[in-house]
Amino acid sequence: MGHRLSKIYTRTGDAGTTGLADGSRVSKDSARIAALGDLDELNSVVGLLLTEDLPEDVRALLTGIQHDLFDLGGEMAIPGAALLDERGIDALEAAIDRYNADLGPLKEFILPGGTRAAALAHLARGVCRRAERQLVGLAATEAVSEAGRKYVNRLSDLLFVLGRTLNRLAGRSDVLWQKDRKR
């Protein structure tokens, strides 16, 4: 890191703009900053999930994902940068396959819930989907790496599978949506 933050407030954003890592300034409500904010929120929710009692393999996976999300945030802060590549996507797909192999087939839709850890994985999935929508919207007008977009798409799938896995490991079943329930 080239510069250490010795002063947290700079007052440079008081007029509604913020600086990107390339030195340019953009509006704080720009699509790029919205995408960066959603990725930051996603990383924070993954961090919240990491406060739970998790199997070590899940903990290591999520910690690596946090680093990848920070890199993807770097892509947002440096327009045109590509810090993620296909290896990250391949790792997510391998994790999806590994954890999904121990789950029963889905015959019904499931609701977020079960254990707290599973519910947090589903919350992270919802934030991940929002971040993906922001990245897709940004990509319509500005350069966004294909690997970054794919990564976030696969990550939402993994978080869904992890929610189910965390319930299974805790001896809980999925919370099934009841189509014909009495209202």
GUKEPA-292085 format. One line per 10 residues: their letters; for each residue x, y, z of N, C-alpha, C, O, CB. Coordinates in steps of 0.05 Angstrom, whole numbers, plus 5000, padded with zeros to 4 digits. Glycine has a CB too. Example, Ala and Ser with C-alpha at 12.3 -4.5 7.8 and 13.67 -1.06 7.14 Angstrom:
2
as = 5264/4886/5156/5246/4910/5156/5264/4934/5156/5285/4934/5169/5226/4911/5181 | 5257/4955/5142/5273/4979/5143/5258/5001/5157/5268/5023/5161/5282/4988/5114;
REM end
This chain:
183
mghrlskiyt = 5017/4977/5000/5000/5000/5000/5018/5024/5000/5034/5028/5018/4981/5000/5024 | 5015/5041/4980/5033/5064/4976/5029/5085/4997/5048/5097/5006/5029/5075/4950 | 5004/5091/5004/4999/5112/5023/4983/5101/5047/4964/5087/5044/4983/5135/5010 | 4992/5108/5071/4978/5101/5095/4958/5123/5101/4964/5147/5098/4997/5096/5119 | 4935/5116/5110/4915/5135/5118/4921/5144/5147/4915/5130/5166/4886/5124/5116 | 4932/5168/5150/4937/5178/5176/4914/5196/5185/4911/5201/5209/4964/5193/5177 | 4899/5206/5166/4876/5223/5172/4852/5211/5157/4852/5209/5133/4881/5253/5164 | 4832/5203/5172/4809/5189/5160/4791/5208/5144/4782/5201/5122/4793/5175/5181 | 4786/5231/5155/4770/5250/5140/4787/5269/5124/4808/5279/5134/4751/5266/5159 | 4779/5274/5099/4795/5291/5081/4780/5316/5072/4792/5335/5063/4804/5275/5057;
rtgdagttgl = 4754/5315/5075/4736/5336/5067/4734/5339/5036/4720/5356/5026/4745/5363/5078 | 4748/5321/5021/4747/5323/4992/4721/5314/4981/4714/5319/4958/4770/5307/4980 | 4705/5299/4996/4680/5289/4986/4656/5305/4995/4633/5297/4990/4676/5261/4995 | 4661/5327/5008/4638/5343/5019/4620/5354/4997/4596/5359/5003/4649/5366/5035 | 4630/5357/4973/4613/5367/4951/4599/5345/4936/4586/5350/4915/4631/5383/4932 | 4600/5320/4946/4585/5298/4933/4601/5282/4912/4590/5267/4897/4561/5309/4920 | 4628/5286/4912/4644/5270/4894/4664/5254/4911/4669/5259/4934/4659/5288/4873 | 4675/5233/4898/4695/5217/4912/4717/5211/4892/4713/5210/4867/4683/5191/4923 | 4741/5206/4902/4764/5200/4885/4767/5170/4879/4764/5154/4897/4789/5211/4897 | 4773/5164/4854/4779/5137/4847/4809/5133/4849/4824/5153/4852/4769/5130/4818;
adgsrvskds = 4819/5108/4849/4847/5103/4852/4864/5113/4829/4888/5116/4832/4851/5073/4855 | 4852/5119/4806/4867/5130/4784/4869/5161/4785/4880/5173/4767/4854/5122/4758 | 4858/5172/4807/4860/5201/4810/4836/5217/4800/4833/5240/4806/4884/5212/4797 | 4818/5203/4785/4794/5217/4776/4774/5220/4798/4775/5206/4818/4782/5202/4751 | 4755/5238/4794/4734/5242/4814/4707/5236/4800/4703/5244/4777/4734/5271/4826 | 4689/5223/4815/4663/5217/4805/4642/5224/4826/4649/5226/4850/4661/5187/4796 | 4617/5226/4817/4596/5231/4836/4592/5207/4854/4595/5184/4846/4569/5238/4821 | 4586/5212/4879/4581/5191/4898/4557/5174/4891/4554/5151/4902/4579/5202/4926 | 4539/5184/4874/4517/5167/4866/4520/5155/4838/4501/5147/4825/4492/5184/4866 | 4545/5154/4828/4550/5142/4802/4546/5112/4803/4548/5100/4825/4579/5149/4792;
ariaalgdld = 4542/5100/4780/4539/5071/4779/4564/5056/4789/4562/5035/4801/4533/5062/4750 | 4587/5067/4784/4612/5055/4793/4614/5054/4824/4621/5034/4835/4637/5070/4781 | 4607/5076/4836/4608/5078/4865/4586/5061/4878/4590/5049/4899/4605/5107/4875 | 4562/5059/4864/4541/5042/4874/4550/5013/4874/4545/4998/4893/4515/5045/4857 | 4563/5004/4852/4574/4977/4850/4595/4972/4872/4595/4951/4885/4586/4971/4822 | 4613/4991/4875/4634/4989/4896/4621/4986/4923/4630/4971/4940/4653/5013/4895 | 4600/5002/4928/4587/5001/4954/4573/4975/4959/4574/4964/4981/4566/5023/4956 | 4560/4964/4938/4547/4938/4942/4568/4916/4946/4563/4897/4962/4530/4931/4917 | 4591/4917/4933/4612/4897/4938/4623/4900/4966/4629/4880/4979/4635/4901/4918 | 4625/4924/4976/4635/4929/5003/4614/4918/5023/4622/4905/5043/4639/4959/5009;
elnsvvglll = 4589/4923/5018/4568/4912/5036/4568/4881/5035/4566/4868/5056/4540/4922/5027 | 4571/4869/5012/4573/4840/5009/4597/4830/5026/4594/4810/5040/4576/4832/4980 | 4620/4843/5024/4643/4834/5039/4638/4836/5069/4647/4819/5084/4668/4851/5031 | 4623/4857/5077/4616/4860/5105/4598/4838/5115/4601/4828/5137/4604/4887/5110 | 4578/4830/5098/4560/4809/5106/4575/4782/5107/4570/4765/5125/4536/4807/5086 | 4593/4777/5089/4610/4753/5090/4626/4754/5116/4630/4734/5129/4629/4751/5065 | 4636/4778/5123/4651/4780/5149/4633/4774/5173/4642/4762/5192/4662/4809/5152 | 4608/4783/5172/4589/4776/5193/4585/4746/5194/4584/4734/5216/4562/4790/5188 | 4582/4733/5171/4579/4704/5171/4604/4690/5183/4601/4670/5197/4575/4694/5142 | 4627/4702/5179/4652/4691/5190/4653/4693/5221/4671/4680/5233/4675/4705/5178;
tedlpedvra = 4636/4708/5233/4635/4710/5263/4621/4685/5275/4623/4680/5299/4621/4735/5272 | 4608/4670/5258/4594/4646/5267/4614/4623/5271/4636/4624/5261/4572/4638/5247 | 4605/4602/5285/4621/4578/5288/4618/4562/5263/4597/4550/5258/4611/4561/5314 | 4638/4562/5247/4638/4549/5220/4659/4527/5218/4679/4529/5232/4642/4570/5198 | 4654/4507/5202/4676/4488/5196/4700/4502/5184/4697/4522/5170/4665/4465/5177 | 4723/4492/5190/4747/4506/5181/4749/4509/5151/4759/4529/5141/4772/4491/5191 | 4740/4489/5136/4741/4491/5107/4723/4513/5096/4730/4527/5077/4733/4464/5094 | 4700/4517/5109/4681/4538/5101/4694/4565/5109/4692/4584/5093/4654/4535/5115 | 4706/4566/5132/4719/4591/5141/4741/4599/5122/4743/4623/5115/4730/4588/5170 | 4757/4581/5114/4779/4587/5096/4768/4596/5069/4779/4615/5057/4798/4562/5092;
lltgiqhdlf = 4747/4583/5059/4735/4590/5034/4724/4618/5035/4730/4634/5017/4712/4570/5027 | 4710/4625/5056/4698/4652/5058/4719/4673/5062/4716/4696/5052/4679/4652/5082 | 4741/4667/5076/4762/4686/5079/4775/4692/5052/4781/4715/5046/4784/4676/5099 | 4779/4672/5036/4790/4676/5009/4771/4693/4992/4779/4709/4976/4795/4649/4995 | 4745/4688/4995/4725/4703/4980/4726/4733/4989/4724/4750/4972/4697/4692/4986 | 4730/4738/5014/4733/4766/5023/4756/4780/5008/4753/4803/5000/4737/4767/5053 | 4778/4766/5006/4801/4778/4991/4794/4782/4962/4801/4803/4950/4825/4759/4993 | 4780/4763/4950/4772/4766/4922/4753/4790/4918/4755/4805/4899/4758/4741/4911 | 4734/4793/4937/4715/4815/4936/4730/4842/4939/4723/4862/4926/4694/4813/4957 | 4750/4843/4955/4766/4867/4958/4781/4873/4932/4782/4896/4923/4787/4864/4981;
dlggemaipg = 4791/4852/4919/4803/4856/4892/4783/4866/4872/4789/4884/4856/4816/4829/4882 | 4759/4855/4873/4738/4864/4854/4731/4893/4860/4726/4909/4842/4714/4847/4856 | 4731/4901/4885/4727/4929/4892/4749/4946/4881/4745/4969/4873/4726/4932/4923 | 4774/4935/4880/4796/4949/4868/4791/4954/4838/4799/4974/4828/4822/4933/4872 | 4779/4934/4825/4772/4938/4797/4752/4961/4794/4754/4976/4774/4759/4912/4785 | 4734/4964/4813/4716/4987/4811/4730/5013/4816/4723/5034/4805/4693/4983/4832 | 4750/5013/4833/4764/5037/4840/4785/5045/4819/4793/5068/4818/4778/5034/4867 | 4792/5026/4802/4812/5032/4781/4798/5024/4754/4800/5001/4745/4839/5016/4785 | 4784/5043/4742/4770/5036/4717/4788/5023/4697/4810/5033/4691/4757/5062/4705 | 4779/5001/4686/4794/4986/4666/4812/4965/4677/4824/4948/4663/4811/5005/4650;
aalldergid = 4815/4964/4704/4832/4944/4717/4818/4917/4716/4794/4915/4717/4839/4952/4746 | 4834/4895/4715/4824/4868/4717/4841/4853/4737/4863/4844/4731/4825/4853/4689 | 4831/4851/4762/4847/4839/4783/4838/4810/4789/4853/4795/4802/4844/4855/4809 | 4815/4802/4779/4806/4774/4782/4809/4760/4755/4809/4773/4734/4776/4773/4792 | 4812/4734/4756/4814/4719/4731/4798/4693/4734/4784/4689/4754/4843/4712/4724 | 4799/4676/4714/4783/4652/4713/4789/4633/4736/4773/4616/4743/4788/4638/4687 | 4813/4635/4748/4820/4616/4770/4801/4620/4793/4793/4600/4806/4849/4621/4779 | 4793/4644/4799/4774/4649/4821/4747/4637/4815/4734/4626/4833/4771/4679/4826 | 4738/4639/4790/4712/4628/4781/4714/4597/4783/4695/4585/4793/4705/4637/4752 | 4736/4586/4774/4740/4557/4776/4739/4547/4805/4727/4526/4810/4766/4549/4762;
aleaaidryn = 4751/4563/4822/4751/4555/4851/4723/4556/4862/4715/4538/4878/4769/4574/4867 | 4707/4576/4855/4679/4577/4864/4663/4553/4854/4648/4541/4868/4666/4603/4856 | 4667/4547/4828/4652/4524/4816/4660/4498/4830/4643/4481/4835/4658/4523/4786 | 4686/4495/4836/4694/4470/4850/4682/4469/4878/4674/4447/4887/4725/4469/4852 | 4680/4491/4891/4668/4492/4918/4638/4486/4916/4628/4471/4933/4673/4519/4932 | 4625/4497/4897/4596/4491/4893/4592/4461/4889/4575/4449/4902/4585/4507/4869 | 4608/4449/4871/4606/4421/4866/4611/4404/4891/4597/4385/4896/4625/4413/4843 | 4632/4412/4905/4640/4397/4929/4618/4397/4951/4610/4376/4961/4666/4408/4941 | 4608/4421/4957/4587/4423/4978/4560/4413/4969/4545/4402/4985/4585/4452/4987 | 4553/4417/4944/4528/4409/4934/4526/4378/4932/4504/4367/4933/4522/4421/4906;
adlgplkefi = 4548/4365/4929/4548/4335/4927/4536/4322/4952/4525/4300/4949/4576/4325/4923 | 4538/4335/4975/4528/4323/5000/4499/4331/5006/4488/4323/5026/4545/4331/5023 | 4487/4347/4988/4459/4356/4993/4439/4340/4977/4445/4331/4955/4457/4386/4986 | 4416/4337/4988/4395/4324/4973/4384/4342/4951/4388/4366/4952/4372/4316/4992 | 4372/4330/4931/4362/4346/4909/4339/4364/4919/4324/4356/4937/4352/4328/4885 | 4337/4387/4907/4315/4406/4914/4290/4398/4898/4290/4395/4874/4323/4435/4907 | 4268/4395/4913/4242/4389/4900/4223/4412/4905/4202/4413/4892/4230/4363/4911 | 4230/4430/4922/4214/4453/4929/4233/4478/4931/4257/4474/4934/4198/4449/4955 | 4221/4501/4930/4236/4525/4936/4242/4526/4966/4226/4516/4981/4222/4551/4926 | 4264/4538/4973/4270/4540/5002/4270/4569/5010/4275/4587/4994/4297/4527/5009;
lpggtraaal = 4264/4574/5036/4265/4601/5047/4291/4604/5062/4302/4585/5073/4240/4605/5066 | 4301/4629/5063/4325/4634/5079/4319/4628/5109/4298/4637/5119/4335/4663/5076 | 4336/4613/5122/4331/4607/5150/4343/4581/5158/4362/4571/5145/4302/4607/5156 | 4333/4571/5180/4345/4547/5192/4363/4556/5215/4353/4565/5236/4360/4530/5172 | 4388/4554/5211/4407/4564/5231/4414/4594/5225/4409/4603/5203/4432/4547/5232 | 4425/4607/5245/4434/4635/5241/4455/4636/5219/4454/4654/5202/4446/4646/5267 | 4474/4617/5219/4495/4617/5198/4483/4614/5170/4491/4627/5151/4516/4595/5204 | 4464/4596/5168/4451/4591/5141/4436/4616/5133/4437/4624/5110/4432/4567/5143 | 4422/4629/5152/4407/4653/5145/4426/4675/5136/4420/4691/5118/4391/4663/5169 | 4450/4677/5149/4470/4697/5141/4481/4691/5113/4487/4709/5098/4492/4698/5162;
ahlargvcrr = 4484/4665/5107/4493/4658/5080/4472/4667/5059/4480/4677/5038/4498/4628/5078 | 4447/4664/5066/4426/4672/5047/4424/4703/5046/4419/4714/5024/4398/4661/5057 | 4429/4717/5068/4430/4746/5067/4453/4755/5049/4450/4773/5032/4434/4758/5096 | 4476/4742/5052/4499/4748/5034/4492/4743/5005/4500/4758/4987/4524/4732/5042 | 4477/4722/5000/4468/4715/4972/4451/4738/4961/4454/4746/4938/4453/4689/4972 | 4433/4748/4977/4416/4770/4968/4432/4795/4962/4427/4809/4942/4394/4776/4989 | 4451/4802/4979/4468/4825/4974/4485/4820/4950/4490/4839/4934/4486/4831/4999 | 4494/4796/4946/4510/4788/4923/4495/4793/4897/4505/4803/4877/4520/4759/4925 | 4470/4785/4897/4453/4788/4873/4450/4818/4867/4450/4826/4843/4426/4775/4877 | 4447/4835/4888/4444/4864/4883/4470/4874/4871/4470/4891/4853/4437/4878/4909;
aerqlvglaa = 4493/4865/4882/4519/4874/4872/4522/4866/4842/4532/4881/4826/4542/4862/4889 | 4512/4842/4836/4513/4833/4808/4497/4851/4790/4505/4858/4768/4504/4804/4806 | 4473/4858/4799/4456/4876/4783/4470/4903/4778/4468/4914/4757/4429/4881/4797 | 4484/4913/4799/4498/4938/4796/4521/4935/4776/4526/4953/4759/4509/4947/4823 | 4536/4913/4777/4558/4908/4758/4547/4906/4730/4560/4917/4711/4573/4883/4766 | 4525/4893/4726/4514/4890/4699/4505/4918/4689/4509/4924/4666/4489/4870/4699 | 4492/4933/4706/4484/4960/4698/4508/4977/4691/4508/4992/4671/4469/4973/4721 | 4529/4976/4707/4553/4991/4702/4566/4982/4675/4576/4999/4660/4574/4988/4724 | 4566/4956/4670/4578/4946/4646/4564/4955/4620/4575/4954/4599/4578/4915/4647 | 4540/4965/4623/4525/4975/4600/4537/5001/4590/4533/5008/4566/4496/4979/4606;
teavseagrk = 4552/5015/4607/4562/5041/4599/4593/5044/4603/4605/5062/4592/4549/5063/4614 | 4604/5026/4620/4633/5028/4626/4645/5000/4625/4631/4980/4627/4637/5042/4653 | 4671/4999/4624/4685/4973/4624/4684/4960/4652/4691/4973/4672/4715/4977/4615 | 4675/4936/4652/4675/4919/4676/4685/4892/4667/4677/4881/4647/4646/4917/4689 | 4704/4881/4682/4716/4855/4674/4695/4833/4673/4678/4831/4690/4739/4848/4692 | 4698/4817/4652/4680/4794/4649/4684/4774/4673/4665/4763/4683/4685/4779/4622 | 4709/4771/4681/4715/4753/4703/4701/4763/4729/4691/4747/4745/4745/4751/4708 | 4701/4789/4733/4688/4800/4757/4658/4795/4757/4647/4788/4777/4693/4830/4759 | 4646/4799/4734/4617/4794/4732/4611/4764/4736/4592/4757/4750/4606/4803/4704 | 4627/4747/4724/4623/4718/4727/4627/4709/4756/4612/4693/4767/4642/4702/4708;
yvnrlsdllf = 4647/4721/4769/4654/4714/4796/4630/4719/4814/4622/4702/4830/4678/4730/4806 | 4618/4743/4812/4595/4750/4829/4571/4732/4823/4557/4724/4842/4588/4779/4825 | 4567/4724/4798/4546/4706/4791/4550/4679/4804/4531/4668/4816/4544/4703/4760 | 4574/4668/4803/4579/4642/4815/4578/4644/4846/4570/4625/4859/4607/4632/4806 | 4587/4667/4856/4587/4670/4885/4558/4668/4897/4554/4656/4918/4600/4697/4893 | 4539/4680/4883/4511/4677/4893/4503/4648/4894/4489/4640/4912/4492/4694/4876 | 4511/4633/4874/4504/4604/4874/4518/4590/4897/4505/4574/4911/4513/4591/4848 | 4543/4596/4902/4557/4584/4924/4544/4591/4951/4542/4574/4968/4587/4592/4924 | 4537/4616/4955/4525/4624/4980/4498/4610/4985/4492/4603/5008/4520/4654/4980 | 4483/4604/4964/4459/4588/4966/4466/4560/4976/4453/4550/4995/4443/4587/4939;
vlgrtlnrla = 4485/4548/4963/4493/4521/4971/4504/4520/4999/4499/4502/5014/4514/4510/4951 | 4520/4541/5006/4530/4542/5034/4508/4545/5054/4510/4533/5076/4550/4565/5037 | 4487/4560/5048/4465/4562/5067/4453/4535/5072/4447/4528/5095/4443/4581/5056 | 4449/4519/5051/4438/4492/5054/4458/4474/5069/4450/4458/5086/4431/4480/5026 | 4483/4477/5062/4504/4461/5075/4506/4466/5105/4508/4448/5121/4531/4465/5062 | 4505/4492/5112/4507/4499/5141/4483/4488/5157/4486/4480/5180/4509/4529/5144 | 4460/4488/5145/4437/4476/5158/4441/4446/5161/4436/4435/5183/4411/4481/5142 | 4450/4432/5140/4455/4403/5141/4475/4396/5163/4471/4378/5178/4464/4393/5114 | 4497/4412/5163/4518/4406/5183/4508/4410/5212/4518/4397/5230/4542/4424/5178 | 4488/4427/5216/4477/4432/5242/4454/4413/5248/4441/4415/5269/4468/4461/5244;
grsdvlwqkd = 4448/4395/5230/4427/4376/5234/4399/4388/5229/4379/4377/5238/4428/4365/5262 | 4398/4409/5214/4373/4423/5208/4366/4418/5179/4384/4415/5162/4374/4453/5214 | 4341/4417/5173/4333/4414/5145/4328/4441/5133/4326/4461/5147/4307/4396/5142 | 4326/4442/5106/4320/4467/5093/4292/4476/5101/4275/4459/5108/4321/4464/5062 | 4287/4502/5101/4261/4513/5107/4246/4514/5080/4253/4530/5063/4262/4541/5121 | 4227/4497/5077/4213/4495/5051/4190/4515/5048/4175/4520/5067/4202/4466/5047 | 4188/4527/5025/4166/4544/5018/4141/4527/5015/4142/4506/5003/4171/4560/4992 | 4120/4535/5027/4095/4520/5026/4075/4535/5008/4063/4555/5016/4083/4517/5055 | 4073/4525/4984/4056/4538/4964/4027/4540/4972/4014/4561/4969/4058/4523/4938 | 4017/4519/4983/3988/4518/4989/3982/4521/5019/3963/4511/5029/3977/4491/4980;
rkr = 3999/4536/5033/3994/4540/5062/3969/4557/5066/3960/4572/5049/4019/4554/5075 | 3958/4554/5089/3934/4570/5096/3943/4598/5104/3962/4601/5118/3917/4556/5119 | 3928/4617/5094/3936/4645/5100/3918/4656/5121/3921/4679/5129/3934/4662/5075;
REM end
